[in-house]
Amino acid sequence: MGDIIDKVQENAQAEFMFARAIIVLKFEETLTKDQQENGKGDAWQGKLRALRKMMTDVKQRLSSDIDTLKIKLLESKSKREVAEKSLEAKFDTAEKLRKKAETQAAKSKEEERVESNRKHELLAQKTDRLEHMLTLICKHLGDLEKPHAEEVEEEDAETTAMVKPKRSLKKSRK
């Protein structure tokens, strides 16, 4: 805050000195050669020299302040450019990372889809094999049942024949 007040005061002093210099220059212009030669202007010559010296000092001070401000302005511009480039680089990096993440997500979805399809195909193949095996087993069991059925019928006939005479014996005993 103090810097701002100092700058305002310096600017006000510079404006005041500039206004005084204009007055002095106008005064010199209004003096005629006679007045300058008669000595009326001599009384003002010392004051004019002092004013010119003050004007030169103010001009030098202002020019050094202007140079300092130009340097600070260039520094701030360069810092801003560096910050902008850094921000652009970060934005580009973020954009690249976003695109990479989107690509990876798309690849992951595709890989999941392919993996799911592969699992379904394997499951379908396994189901087909199991159905085929079941068909073979059923066919084999069907083949086994036929001879087995004949054996059972033969056994039943033998058992019946063995049982029947006993029953007939029982009937005959009565």
PyMOL commands that set and color helices and strands:
alter all, ss='L'
color gray80, all
select helices_A, chain A and resi 2-30+33-38+42-173
alter helices_A, ss='H'
color red, helices_A
deselect
rebuild
show_as cartoon
